[in-house]
């Protein structure tokens, strides 16, 4: 419960850049909402657009 995290959302490279940016933002927001409802303090969340390495993902980073 005392964890502070940052959530980064990503989309795969298929599709248009605008759509992928919005999709990555929605993905990060959903994960942040899920964690917040379970008592995790979210420091920030943001969509990062396309990441060909991670593809469709949300990455949660623990902050110090």
PDB file of N, CA, C and O in Angstrom, chain B, residues numbered from 101:
ATOM      1  N   UNK B 101       0.807  -1.208   0.000  1.00  0.00           N
ATOM      2  CA  UNK B 101       0.000   0.000   0.000  1.00  0.00           C
ATOM      3  C   UNK B 101       0.841   1.260   0.000  1.00  0.00           C
ATOM      4  O   UNK B 101       0.374   2.307  -0.447  1.00  0.00           O
ATOM      5  N   UNK B 102       2.059   1.188   0.485  1.00  0.00           N
ATOM      6  CA  UNK B 102       2.902   2.375   0.519  1.00  0.00           C
ATOM      7  C   UNK B 102       3.713   2.566  -0.756  1.00  0.00           C
ATOM      8  O   UNK B 102       4.491   3.514  -0.862  1.00  0.00           O
ATOM      9  N   UNK B 103       3.535   1.673  -1.724  1.00  0.00           N
ATOM     10  CA  UNK B 103       4.287   1.789  -2.970  1.00  0.00           C
ATOM     11  C   UNK B 103       3.855   3.017  -3.750  1.00  0.00           C
ATOM     12  O   UNK B 103       2.671   3.348  -3.804  1.00  0.00           O
ATOM     13  N   UNK B 104       4.817   3.681  -4.347  1.00  0.00           N
ATOM     14  CA  UNK B 104       4.541   4.784  -5.260  1.00  0.00           C
ATOM     15  C   UNK B 104       5.014   4.322  -6.626  1.00  0.00           C
ATOM     16  O   UNK B 104       6.161   3.901  -6.780  1.00  0.00           O
ATOM     17  N   UNK B 105       4.146   4.397  -7.611  1.00  0.00           N
ATOM     18  CA  UNK B 105       4.506   3.868  -8.919  1.00  0.00           C
ATOM     19  C   UNK B 105       4.160   4.839 -10.040  1.00  0.00           C
ATOM     20  O   UNK B 105       3.351   5.755  -9.886  1.00  0.00           O
ATOM     21  N   UNK B 106       4.807   4.598 -11.171  1.00  0.00           N
ATOM     22  CA  UNK B 106       4.540   5.305 -12.414  1.00  0.00           C
ATOM     23  C   UNK B 106       4.087   4.252 -13.413  1.00  0.00           C
ATOM     24  O   UNK B 106       4.703   3.191 -13.512  1.00  0.00           O
ATOM     25  N   UNK B 107       3.021   4.527 -14.154  1.00  0.00           N
ATOM     26  CA  UNK B 107       2.488   3.584 -15.127  1.00  0.00           C
ATOM     27  C   UNK B 107       2.700   4.152 -16.523  1.00  0.00           C
ATOM     28  O   UNK B 107       2.314   5.288 -16.801  1.00  0.00           O
ATOM     29  N   UNK B 108       3.309   3.367 -17.394  1.00  0.00           N
ATOM     30  CA  UNK B 108       3.541   3.761 -18.778  1.00  0.00           C
ATOM     31  C   UNK B 108       2.773   2.813 -19.694  1.00  0.00           C
ATOM     32  O   UNK B 108       2.956   1.598 -19.620  1.00  0.00           O
ATOM     33  N   UNK B 109       1.922   3.355 -20.549  1.00  0.00           N
ATOM     34  CA  UNK B 109       1.156   2.541 -21.486  1.00  0.00           C
ATOM     35  C   UNK B 109       1.767   2.595 -22.869  1.00  0.00           C
ATOM     36  O   UNK B 109       2.291   3.629 -23.283  1.00  0.00           O
ATOM     37  N   UNK B 110       1.701   1.483 -23.585  1.00  0.00           N
ATOM     38  CA  UNK B 110       2.261   1.388 -24.932  1.00  0.00           C
ATOM     39  C   UNK B 110       1.272   0.715 -25.873  1.00  0.00           C
ATOM     40  O   UNK B 110       0.367   0.000 -25.444  1.00  0.00           O
ATOM     41  N   UNK B 111       1.464   0.958 -27.154  1.00  0.00           N
ATOM     42  CA  UNK B 111       0.670   0.307 -28.192  1.00  0.00           C
ATOM     43  C   UNK B 111       1.630  -0.326 -29.192  1.00  0.00           C
ATOM     44  O   UNK B 111       2.795   0.062 -29.278  1.00  0.00           O
ATOM     45  N   UNK B 112       1.136  -1.298 -29.941  1.00  0.00           N
ATOM     46  CA  UNK B 112       1.952  -1.915 -30.989  1.00  0.00           C
ATOM     47  C   UNK B 112       1.979  -0.990 -32.209  1.00  0.00           C
ATOM     48  O   UNK B 112       1.156  -0.080 -32.302  1.00  0.00           O
ATOM     49  N   UNK B 113       2.899  -1.202 -33.135  1.00  0.00           N
ATOM     50  CA  UNK B 113       3.079  -0.269 -34.244  1.00  0.00           C
ATOM     51  C   UNK B 113       1.990  -0.294 -35.320  1.00  0.00           C
ATOM     52  O   UNK B 113       1.976   0.583 -36.184  1.00  0.00           O
ATOM     53  N   UNK B 114       1.080  -1.270 -35.293  1.00  0.00           N
ATOM     54  CA  UNK B 114       0.017  -1.305 -36.295  1.00  0.00           C
ATOM     55  C   UNK B 114      -0.928  -0.122 -36.083  1.00  0.00           C
ATOM     56  O   UNK B 114      -1.106   0.333 -34.953  1.00  0.00           O
ATOM     57  N   UNK B 115      -1.516   0.363 -37.129  1.00  0.00           N
ATOM     58  CA  UNK B 115      -2.508   1.426 -37.018  1.00  0.00           C
ATOM     59  C   UNK B 115      -1.902   2.817 -37.111  1.00  0.00           C
ATOM     60  O   UNK B 115      -0.693   2.985 -37.270  1.00  0.00           O
ATOM     61  N   UNK B 116      -2.775   3.806 -37.008  1.00  0.00           N
ATOM     62  CA  UNK B 116      -2.361   5.206 -37.134  1.00  0.00           C
ATOM     63  C   UNK B 116      -1.785   5.731 -35.825  1.00  0.00           C
ATOM     64  O   UNK B 116      -2.160   5.286 -34.741  1.00  0.00           O
ATOM     65  N   UNK B 117      -0.875   6.680 -35.947  1.00  0.00           N
ATOM     66  CA  UNK B 117      -0.170   7.228 -34.776  1.00  0.00           C
ATOM     67  C   UNK B 117      -1.137   7.847 -33.771  1.00  0.00           C
ATOM     68  O   UNK B 117      -0.986   7.634 -32.568  1.00  0.00           O
ATOM     69  N   UNK B 118      -2.125   8.609 -34.238  1.00  0.00           N
ATOM     70  CA  UNK B 118      -3.092   9.237 -33.326  1.00  0.00           C
ATOM     71  C   UNK B 118      -3.843   8.195 -32.510  1.00  0.00           C
ATOM     72  O   UNK B 118      -3.995   8.331 -31.296  1.00  0.00           O
ATOM     73  N   UNK B 119      -4.312   7.151 -33.191  1.00  0.00           N
ATOM     74  CA  UNK B 119      -5.058   6.095 -32.501  1.00  0.00           C
ATOM     75  C   UNK B 119      -4.162   5.386 -31.499  1.00  0.00           C
ATOM     76  O   UNK B 119      -4.581   5.118 -30.373  1.00  0.00           O
ATOM     77  N   UNK B 120      -2.941   5.083 -31.894  1.00  0.00           N
ATOM     78  CA  UNK B 120      -2.017   4.388 -30.995  1.00  0.00           C
ATOM     79  C   UNK B 120      -1.686   5.216 -29.764  1.00  0.00           C
ATOM     80  O   UNK B 120      -1.538   4.665 -28.673  1.00  0.00           O
ATOM     81  N   UNK B 121      -1.568   6.528 -29.920  1.00  0.00           N
ATOM     82  CA  UNK B 121      -1.303   7.390 -28.769  1.00  0.00           C
ATOM     83  C   UNK B 121      -2.477   7.336 -27.793  1.00  0.00           C
ATOM     84  O   UNK B 121      -2.282   7.171 -26.589  1.00  0.00           O
ATOM     85  N   UNK B 122      -3.691   7.476 -28.315  1.00  0.00           N
ATOM     86  CA  UNK B 122      -4.878   7.416 -27.454  1.00  0.00           C
ATOM     87  C   UNK B 122      -5.005   6.051 -26.792  1.00  0.00           C
ATOM     88  O   UNK B 122      -5.353   5.958 -25.615  1.00  0.00           O
ATOM     89  N   UNK B 123      -4.723   4.996 -27.546  1.00  0.00           N
ATOM     90  CA  UNK B 123      -4.793   3.639 -26.995  1.00  0.00           C
ATOM     91  C   UNK B 123      -3.784   3.460 -25.867  1.00  0.00           C
ATOM     92  O   UNK B 123      -4.109   2.875 -24.834  1.00  0.00           O
ATOM     93  N   UNK B 124      -2.580   3.949 -26.052  1.00  0.00           N
ATOM     94  CA  UNK B 124      -1.566   3.805 -24.997  1.00  0.00           C
ATOM     95  C   UNK B 124      -1.961   4.606 -23.758  1.00  0.00           C
ATOM     96  O   UNK B 124      -1.706   4.171 -22.634  1.00  0.00           O
ATOM     97  N   UNK B 125      -2.583   5.776 -23.954  1.00  0.00           N
ATOM     98  CA  UNK B 125      -3.050   6.571 -22.810  1.00  0.00           C
ATOM     99  C   UNK B 125      -4.171   5.854 -22.064  1.00  0.00           C
ATOM    100  O   UNK B 125      -4.180   5.825 -20.833  1.00  0.00           O
ATOM    101  N   UNK B 126      -5.117   5.276 -22.807  1.00  0.00           N
ATOM    102  CA  UNK B 126      -6.209   4.529 -22.165  1.00  0.00           C
ATOM    103  C   UNK B 126      -5.674   3.313 -21.423  1.00  0.00           C
ATOM    104  O   UNK B 126      -6.150   2.985 -20.336  1.00  0.00           O
ATOM    105  N   UNK B 127      -4.695   2.649 -22.003  1.00  0.00           N
ATOM    106  CA  UNK B 127      -4.109   1.474 -21.358  1.00  0.00           C
ATOM    107  C   UNK B 127      -3.454   1.859 -20.035  1.00  0.00           C
ATOM    108  O   UNK B 127      -3.644   1.174 -19.030  1.00  0.00           O
ATOM    109  N   UNK B 128      -2.696   2.934 -20.026  1.00  0.00           N
ATOM    110  CA  UNK B 128      -2.051   3.388 -18.793  1.00  0.00           C
ATOM    111  C   UNK B 128      -3.092   3.812 -17.761  1.00  0.00           C
ATOM    112  O   UNK B 128      -2.947   3.511 -16.576  1.00  0.00           O
ATOM    113  N   UNK B 129      -4.136   4.505 -18.202  1.00  0.00           N
ATOM    114  CA  UNK B 129      -5.182   4.965 -17.280  1.00  0.00           C
ATOM    115  C   UNK B 129      -5.910   3.798 -16.639  1.00  0.00           C
ATOM    116  O   UNK B 129      -6.199   3.834 -15.443  1.00  0.00           O
ATOM    117  N   UNK B 130      -6.210   2.768 -17.409  1.00  0.00           N
ATOM    118  CA  UNK B 130      -6.913   1.590 -16.866  1.00  0.00           C
ATOM    119  C   UNK B 130      -6.072   0.875 -15.826  1.00  0.00           C
ATOM    120  O   UNK B 130      -6.584   0.476 -14.780  1.00  0.00           O
ATOM    121  N   UNK B 131      -4.800   0.711 -16.100  1.00  0.00           N
ATOM    122  CA  UNK B 131      -3.917   0.044 -15.137  1.00  0.00           C
ATOM    123  C   UNK B 131      -3.777   0.900 -13.878  1.00  0.00           C
ATOM    124  O   UNK B 131      -3.808   0.379 -12.763  1.00  0.00           O
ATOM    125  N   UNK B 132      -3.623   2.215 -14.059  1.00  0.00           N
ATOM    126  CA  UNK B 132      -3.530   3.108 -12.905  1.00  0.00           C
ATOM    127  C   UNK B 132      -4.797   3.046 -12.065  1.00  0.00           C
ATOM    128  O   UNK B 132      -4.719   3.011 -10.837  1.00  0.00           O
ATOM    129  N   UNK B 133      -5.953   3.030 -12.699  1.00  0.00           N
ATOM    130  CA  UNK B 133      -7.223   2.939 -11.988  1.00  0.00           C
ATOM    131  C   UNK B 133      -7.326   1.620 -11.227  1.00  0.00           C
ATOM    132  O   UNK B 133      -7.744   1.597 -10.069  1.00  0.00           O
ATOM    133  N   UNK B 134      -6.949   0.533 -11.874  1.00  0.00           N
ATOM    134  CA  UNK B 134      -6.973  -0.795 -11.238  1.00  0.00           C
ATOM    135  C   UNK B 134      -6.114  -0.804  -9.972  1.00  0.00           C
ATOM    136  O   UNK B 134      -6.546  -1.281  -8.923  1.00  0.00           O
ATOM    137  N   UNK B 135      -4.893  -0.270 -10.083  1.00  0.00           N
ATOM    138  CA  UNK B 135      -3.987  -0.264  -8.937  1.00  0.00           C
ATOM    139  C   UNK B 135      -4.465   0.673  -7.833  1.00  0.00           C
ATOM    140  O   UNK B 135      -4.360   0.349  -6.651  1.00  0.00           O
ATOM    141  N   UNK B 136      -4.989   1.832  -8.216  1.00  0.00           N
ATOM    142  CA  UNK B 136      -5.498   2.798  -7.236  1.00  0.00           C
ATOM    143  C   UNK B 136      -6.618   2.187  -6.411  1.00  0.00           C
ATOM    144  O   UNK B 136      -6.673   2.386  -5.197  1.00  0.00           O
ATOM    145  N   UNK B 137      -7.501   1.452  -7.049  1.00  0.00           N
ATOM    146  CA  UNK B 137      -8.613   0.808  -6.338  1.00  0.00           C
ATOM    147  C   UNK B 137      -8.132  -0.251  -5.363  1.00  0.00           C
ATOM    148  O   UNK B 137      -8.877  -0.675  -4.480  1.00  0.00           O
ATOM    149  N   UNK B 138      -6.885  -0.679  -5.522  1.00  0.00           N
ATOM    150  CA  UNK B 138      -6.315  -1.686  -4.635  1.00  0.00           C
ATOM    151  C   UNK B 138      -5.318  -1.083  -3.652  1.00  0.00           C
ATOM    152  O   UNK B 138      -4.547  -1.803  -3.017  1.00  0.00           O
ATOM    153  N   UNK B 139      -5.340   0.254  -3.529  1.00  0.00           N
ATOM    154  CA  UNK B 139      -4.544   0.921  -2.509  1.00  0.00           C
ATOM    155  C   UNK B 139      -3.160   1.367  -2.913  1.00  0.00           C
ATOM    156  O   UNK B 139      -2.400   1.835  -2.065  1.00  0.00           O
ATOM    157  N   UNK B 140      -2.804   1.239  -4.178  1.00  0.00           N
ATOM    158  CA  UNK B 140      -1.478   1.675  -4.617  1.00  0.00           C
ATOM    159  C   UNK B 140      -1.551   3.155  -4.978  1.00  0.00           C
ATOM    160  O   UNK B 140      -2.450   3.585  -5.700  1.00  0.00           O
ATOM    161  N   UNK B 141      -0.602   3.921  -4.473  1.00  0.00           N
ATOM    162  CA  UNK B 141      -0.560   5.347  -4.802  1.00  0.00           C
ATOM    163  C   UNK B 141       0.163   5.523  -6.136  1.00  0.00           C
ATOM    164  O   UNK B 141       1.329   5.155  -6.278  1.00  0.00           O
ATOM    165  N   UNK B 142      -0.534   6.079  -7.091  1.00  0.00           N
ATOM    166  CA  UNK B 142       0.037   6.294  -8.412  1.00  0.00           C
ATOM    167  C   UNK B 142       0.638   7.698  -8.458  1.00  0.00           C
ATOM    168  O   UNK B 142      -0.070   8.689  -8.285  1.00  0.00           O
ATOM    169  N   UNK B 143       1.927   7.773  -8.689  1.00  0.00           N
ATOM    170  CA  UNK B 143       2.596   9.056  -8.787  1.00  0.00           C
ATOM    171  C   UNK B 143       2.259   9.726 -10.121  1.00  0.00           C
ATOM    172  O   UNK B 143       1.990  10.927 -10.165  1.00  0.00           O
ATOM    173  N   UNK B 144       2.274   8.956 -11.196  1.00  0.00           N
ATOM    174  CA  UNK B 144       1.910   9.481 -12.509  1.00  0.00           C
ATOM    175  C   UNK B 144       1.592   8.329 -13.445  1.00  0.00           C
ATOM    176  O   UNK B 144       1.986   7.186 -13.215  1.00  0.00           O
ATOM    177  N   UNK B 145       0.870   8.657 -14.504  1.00  0.00           N
ATOM    178  CA  UNK B 145       0.617   7.694 -15.565  1.00  0.00           C
ATOM    179  C   UNK B 145       0.611   8.459 -16.874  1.00  0.00           C
ATOM    180  O   UNK B 145       0.217   9.624 -16.924  1.00  0.00           O
ATOM    181  N   UNK B 146       1.050   7.796 -17.933  1.00  0.00           N
ATOM    182  CA  UNK B 146       1.052   8.437 -19.226  1.00  0.00           C
ATOM    183  C   UNK B 146       1.135   7.409 -20.347  1.00  0.00           C
ATOM    184  O   UNK B 146       1.698   6.326 -20.192  1.00  0.00           O
ATOM    185  N   UNK B 147       0.556   7.787 -21.474  1.00  0.00           N
ATOM    186  CA  UNK B 147       0.676   6.966 -22.673  1.00  0.00           C
ATOM    187  C   UNK B 147       1.938   7.354 -23.410  1.00  0.00           C
ATOM    188  O   UNK B 147       2.239   8.537 -23.567  1.00  0.00           O
ATOM    189  N   UNK B 148       2.663   6.370 -23.854  1.00  0.00           N
ATOM    190  CA  UNK B 148       3.928   6.607 -24.547  1.00  0.00           C
ATOM    191  C   UNK B 148       3.824   6.363 -26.050  1.00  0.00           C
ATOM    192  O   UNK B 148       4.829   6.438 -26.757  1.00  0.00           O
ATOM    193  N   UNK B 149       2.620   6.071 -26.547  1.00  0.00           N
ATOM    194  CA  UNK B 149       2.468   5.792 -27.972  1.00  0.00           C
ATOM    195  C   UNK B 149       2.983   4.406 -28.312  1.00  0.00           C
ATOM    196  O   UNK B 149       2.746   3.449 -27.576  1.00  0.00           O
ATOM    197  N   UNK B 150       3.686   4.301 -29.425  1.00  0.00           N
ATOM    198  CA  UNK B 150       4.136   3.009 -29.935  1.00  0.00           C
ATOM    199  C   UNK B 150       5.496   2.640 -29.367  1.00  0.00           C
ATOM    200  O   UNK B 150       6.403   3.469 -29.284  1.00  0.00           O
ATOM    201  N   UNK B 151       5.618   1.374 -28.977  1.00  0.00           N
ATOM    202  CA  UNK B 151       6.904   0.819 -28.592  1.00  0.00           C
ATOM    203  C   UNK B 151       7.008  -0.537 -29.267  1.00  0.00           C
ATOM    204  O   UNK B 151       6.382  -1.496 -28.814  1.00  0.00           O
ATOM    205  N   UNK B 152       7.792  -0.641 -30.352  1.00  0.00           N
ATOM    206  CA  UNK B 152       7.854  -1.908 -31.084  1.00  0.00           C
ATOM    207  C   UNK B 152       8.444  -3.060 -30.282  1.00  0.00           C
ATOM    208  O   UNK B 152       8.225  -4.223 -30.622  1.00  0.00           O
ATOM    209  N   UNK B 153       9.186  -2.757 -29.227  1.00  0.00           N
ATOM    210  CA  UNK B 153       9.785  -3.822 -28.412  1.00  0.00           C
ATOM    211  C   UNK B 153       8.752  -4.419 -27.459  1.00  0.00           C
ATOM    212  O   UNK B 153       8.592  -5.638 -27.408  1.00  0.00           O
ATOM    213  N   UNK B 154       8.053  -3.574 -26.707  1.00  0.00           N
ATOM    214  CA  UNK B 154       7.085  -4.085 -25.738  1.00  0.00           C
ATOM    215  C   UNK B 154       5.721  -4.330 -26.360  1.00  0.00           C
ATOM    216  O   UNK B 154       4.961  -5.171 -25.880  1.00  0.00           O
ATOM    217  N   UNK B 155       5.401  -3.595 -27.435  1.00  0.00           N
ATOM    218  CA  UNK B 155       4.091  -3.761 -28.065  1.00  0.00           C
ATOM    219  C   UNK B 155       2.972  -3.338 -27.152  1.00  0.00           C
ATOM    220  O   UNK B 155       3.058  -2.293 -26.507  1.00  0.00           O
ATOM    221  N   UNK B 156       1.921  -4.133 -27.085  1.00  0.00           N
ATOM    222  CA  UNK B 156       0.736  -3.829 -26.277  1.00  0.00           C
ATOM    223  C   UNK B 156       1.035  -4.129 -24.826  1.00  0.00           C
ATOM    224  O   UNK B 156       0.977  -5.281 -24.396  1.00  0.00           O
ATOM    225  N   UNK B 157       1.354  -3.092 -24.072  1.00  0.00           N
ATOM    226  CA  UNK B 157       1.751  -3.337 -22.688  1.00  0.00           C
ATOM    227  C   UNK B 157       1.529  -2.096 -21.824  1.00  0.00           C
ATOM    228  O   UNK B 157       1.418  -0.973 -22.316  1.00  0.00           O
ATOM    229  N   UNK B 158       1.471  -2.342 -20.545  1.00  0.00           N
ATOM    230  CA  UNK B 158       1.544  -1.277 -19.559  1.00  0.00           C
ATOM    231  C   UNK B 158       2.638  -1.685 -18.587  1.00  0.00           C
ATOM    232  O   UNK B 158       2.617  -2.792 -18.049  1.00  0.00           O
ATOM    233  N   UNK B 159       3.578  -0.806 -18.368  1.00  0.00           N
ATOM    234  CA  UNK B 159       4.712  -1.094 -17.498  1.00  0.00           C
ATOM    235  C   UNK B 159       4.544  -0.270 -16.219  1.00  0.00           C
ATOM    236  O   UNK B 159       4.290   0.933 -16.269  1.00  0.00           O
ATOM    237  N   UNK B 160       4.690  -0.930 -15.091  1.00  0.00           N
ATOM    238  CA  UNK B 160       4.575  -0.274 -13.788  1.00  0.00           C
ATOM    239  C   UNK B 160       5.968  -0.196 -13.190  1.00  0.00           C
ATOM    240  O   UNK B 160       6.627  -1.215 -12.987  1.00  0.00           O
ATOM    241  N   UNK B 161       6.413   1.032 -12.909  1.00  0.00           N
ATOM    242  CA  UNK B 161       7.736   1.239 -12.329  1.00  0.00           C
ATOM    243  C   UNK B 161       7.585   1.732 -10.901  1.00  0.00           C
ATOM    244  O   UNK B 161       6.812   2.651 -10.632  1.00  0.00           O
ATOM    245  N   UNK B 162       8.320   1.124  -9.994  1.00  0.00           N
ATOM    246  CA  UNK B 162       8.322   1.559  -8.606  1.00  0.00           C
ATOM    247  C   UNK B 162       9.243   2.760  -8.476  1.00  0.00           C
ATOM    248  O   UNK B 162      10.360   2.762  -8.994  1.00  0.00           O
ATOM    249  N   UNK B 163       8.761   3.787  -7.773  1.00  0.00           N
ATOM    250  CA  UNK B 163       9.563   4.988  -7.545  1.00  0.00           C
ATOM    251  C   UNK B 163      10.147   4.948  -6.146  1.00  0.00           C
ATOM    252  O   UNK B 163       9.580   4.329  -5.245  1.00  0.00           O
ATOM    253  N   UNK B 164      11.267   5.601  -5.966  1.00  0.00           N
ATOM    254  CA  UNK B 164      11.924   5.653  -4.656  1.00  0.00           C
ATOM    255  C   UNK B 164      11.319   6.719  -3.797  1.00  0.00           C
ATOM    256  O   UNK B 164      11.744   6.909  -2.658  1.00  0.00           O
TER     257      UNK B 164
END
